[in-house]
């Protein structure tokens, strides 16, 4: 072989080797750039009706949103819209199902007839605290007793408010007789049936409309747990309260199903790990703390507070409560649903969740 051919072969070998080395270096560089590139962020728009200053916002929803963001290394971000600014309080569930919003919190009773089995848990005698109510609702959902009512969304967690009470301006309610002819705001069909059984007129209003309605005389009083009377400044207008556990409101936080399914398995797991009973417990404990705090504030300012701790065994209140309970169960059975079976399941869950 000639010297010229040998030199050419050597030159070709060096060129190929250098070319392969260069390609390898470029590939490594690209891989490194890919590994260090920022992850895509998914922003979830969350709508609820509580004020921005409420404990629900500051003690439950904000820490929850922060936890999702932290555990996902910024891949999940929750934008919270309080005070029903993104969706009206009574259509938030539907807005979530349709994808108008990504996550929504709502009182089931605001959407009349939509969650008839769930609202059986609101009946008198089943819950004496928000923690018990939240636990009971989540258990009924997890056991499949009420889960079919939420098939069009991805439910995150259930929660329940503390026992309802009556709050009025000047008019003290001691017996059902005192309520005759009064216009009382009701949060749900169950509370409405019981209010009607006392001779009062139930008026359906979202929480955001109570203050102005009370101020203008549209209603004479309201049924509400203690916590939201502080959140919505109702205690500024009321000075007479009747502590009577005649109902407890059911609430939910749910997510658009398509939005949830669009997430990676890792992000789904982060959401799942921060859903269910762990959040039901946090919400229930918050409600209980706030119920006690707001009630003590009312007591400190000299409001009249009447205590009726066991109305189902009270000779004056037993009749209206039982009448309202039976009316609701009959109405649910008329829909072709096994209300009696769910009522019995609710009693079992109530006992298991008793604090």
N, C-alpha and C positions, 0 to 999 in steps of 0.2 A: 504493500500500500504506500502511496506517495505521501511525502510530508504534507502537501497541500490538502489532501483528503483527510489526513489525521487531524490537522488543525481545524478543518471545517466541522468534523464530527464533534470535536471537543467543544467548539463554540456553540454548536446546536444544543449539546447536552447542558451546558451552563445556562443557556437562554431558557430552556424548558424548565430546568430546576428553579431558576430565579422566578419564572412565571408562576410555577406551582406554589412557591413560597409566598409570592405576593398575593395570590388568590387566597391562600390559607390565612394570611394575616388580615386580609379584607373581611373574610368570613368571620374570624374571631372578633374583629372590631364591630361587625354588624350584630353578632350575637350579644356582645357586651352592651351595645347601645340598646338592643331590644330588652335585655334584662334590667336595665336601669331606667327605661322609659316609664313615665308616670302611668298608673292604672286609670282606667276610665271610671268616672264617677256617675253613679245612678242617683238622681235626685227624686225623692218621693214627696209629693205634696199631701200634707195631712191636715184635714179640716175637722174642727170641733166647735162646740157652741159656748164653752166656758170662757170667761174673760181671761185676758193675758196675765192678770195679776192673781188668778185663782191658784189654789194649791194643786189642783189637777194639772194645770199647765207647768208650774214651777217644780213640783215635787214628784210628778209621775211622768208626764209626757216629755219634758225637756231632758231629764236624766236618761230616759229610754232612748230618745233620739241620739243623744251623745254616746251612749253605749254602743249602738249600732254603728255609728261612725268610727268609733275607736276600734272596735273589734274587727271591722272590715278594712282597717287601714285607709279610711277615707273613701272607699269604694261605694259606700252607702251614705247618703246625706238626706236627712229628713227636714223639710221646710214646714214649719207648723203655722197654721192659719187659725187663730182663736176667734171667738166672738161671732161665729157663723159668717165670716167674711168671704169664704170661698164657696160655701154651700149652705143653704138654709137648714136650720136645725131639724126640721121634719122630713127632709128629703136627702139627708147625708148618706144614708145606706144606699139608696137608689143611685146617687151620684157616684158612689164607689163601685157599685156593680156595673155601671155603664162606662166607667173609666174617665169620667169628668174630673175626678180626683183619684189619687192613688190609695190613700188611707183615710178612713173616716170613723168618728166616734159619735154614737147616737143613743138616745133613750129609745128602747123598743116601743114604748107606749106612744111615742110621737107619730108612729106610722100605724094607725089603727087597723087591726085585723091582720097585720103582716106576720106577726110572731105569736100566734095564740097559745101554742104549747109552752113557749118560753115564759110567757107572762103568768102562767099558773104558779111559778115560783114567787110571784108578787103577793099571793094571797095571805091574809092575816094568819098569824100563828106559826108561820114557817121560818121567820127570821127575826132576830132581835138585835142584830148588828150588821154593819156593812161587811165586816170580815166574813161572817157566816153566810150572808147573801152572796158575796162574790165567790166563795168556795162552793156553795151549793149550785150556782149557775154553771160554773166551770165543770163541776162533776157531772151535771146533767148533760152538758155538751160532750164531754169526753166519753161518757158512757153510751152516747148515741141516742139519748132519749129526746133531744130537741135539735140535733145537728142538721136534720134535713131542712130546717127552716133557713139555713145559711148556705145552701148549695151553690148559689150564684156568686158567692164571694169566697175569699180565703180568710176565714175568721182568725184573728190574732189572739184575742182574749176576751172573756166575759168579765163583767164586774157589776156590783150592786151597791146602791146607796144604802144609808142607814134607814131605820124605820121612819115612815112619814109622820108628820105632826100637823096640827092645824095652827095657822098663824093669822091673827086678825088685828084690826085697829079698834081698840076699846072693848069690843064685844067679847066677853069671856065665854068659852064653850066648856060646859061641864057635862052635859048630857046631850043626846041627839035632839031633844026638844029645843035646845038653844040654837040649833042650826036651821030650823024650819024657816023657809023663805029666803035664806041667805044664798048669795051667788058665790060659790067656792070654786076656785081654779083647781082642776084635776089634771094630774100628769099622765093618766092612763085610763083605759076602759075599766079596769078592776077598781081603782080608786073612785072612778065616776059612778059605778054601780053602788058602791057602799055609801057614797055621799048622797046619791039619789034616795037610797033606802032610809036616810035620816030625815028626809023632807026638804033638803036643800037642793039647789040647782047646780049641777056640775058644769063648769065652763072650761073648754079645751083651749089652752094657751101654751106656746113654748116658753121656756124659762126666760128668754130674752125679752118677752113682752109683759112679764108680770109686774115689774116696777111701775111702768106708766099706767097699766090697767088698774092697779090698786090706787095709784095717786089720783086718777080721774074718776074713781068710783065705779068703774066698769065691773069690778068684782069687789066683794065684801071681805074676802079672805082667801086663803089658799091652803092646799095640802102640799107639803114639801118636807124633805129631810132638813136637818139643821144646817148642815154644811153649805148647801147652795143658797140658803137665806143670807149667809154672809157674802158668798161670791157675787150674788146679784143685788146686794145692798137692800134686801127686803127688810132687814132688821131696822133700817132707818125709818120705816113707815109703820111697822107693827109693834104692838106693846102687850099683846095677850097671846099666849101660846098654850096648846093642849098637847102634851106628850102622850100620844096613843099610837102604838105600833099596829096600825090597821092596814098597812101595805108597805112594800119596799120596792123601789124602782129597779128594774133590770136595765143594764147598759152594755154596750159592746164596742169593741174596736176591731175593725175589719179592713181587709186589703183587696184591691182589685185582683181578680184571679189571674188574668192575662199578665198583669205586671209582675206578680209573684212568679209565675211560670217562666217568664223571660229571664229571670236571674240565674246565675250559675249555681251549681249545687252548694258551693262553699258559702255563697251569700244567703241562699235559702236556709242553710243550717244556722247561720248567725241569727236570722230572724226567728227561726223555730226555737232556738235556745233562749230567746228573750220574749217568748209568747206563752200562752197557756196559764197554768196555775201560778207560776212564779210572778207574773204580772197581775193576775187576779188578786193575789195576796197583798202585793204592794199597794194596789188601788184601794182595796178594802181597809187596810190599815190607815191609809191617808184619810179616807172618809170618816173613820171612827175618831181619829185625832181631831179633825175639823169639826165634827158634830159636837164633841165635848167643849172645844174652845169657843165656838159661836154661842152655844147654849149658856156657858158661864158668862160671856159678855152680856147677853140679854138679862141674865139674872143680876149682874152687877149694876146695870142701869135701871133696875127696879121694875122690870117687866113682870107681869103676872104669869106664872107657869103652873098649869094644872097637870097632875100626874095620874094617868090611867094605865098602869103597867101591864095589866092582864085583861084586856077588853073582852076576850072570848068567854071569860068567866065573870064578867061584870053584868049585873042584871039589866042595866040600862043599855049597854052597848052590844051585848051578845046578839040580840035579834037582828039589828041592821047589818052586822058583820056577817052573820050566817046567811042572811038573805042575799047580800051582795055576792058572797062566795058561790052559792048555789046558782045564782043567775049567770055568773061568768062560766061556770063549768057546763051548764046547760047550753049556753050559746056556743061553746067550743065543740060540744058533742054534736050540735046541729050541723056543724061543718063536716061531719063524718070522721072526726078525730077522736082518739081514745083518751079523752081528758081525764077520766078516772084513773087510768093506769099511770099517766104521767104525774098526776096529783099524788098517788101513792109513792112513786119514785122520788118525788120532791120531798116527801116526808122522811124517807130513808136518808136522802142526801142531807136534809136539814139536821137530822140527828148526828150524822157522821161529821158534819162541819161545825157543830155547836162549840163555841169558844168557852 
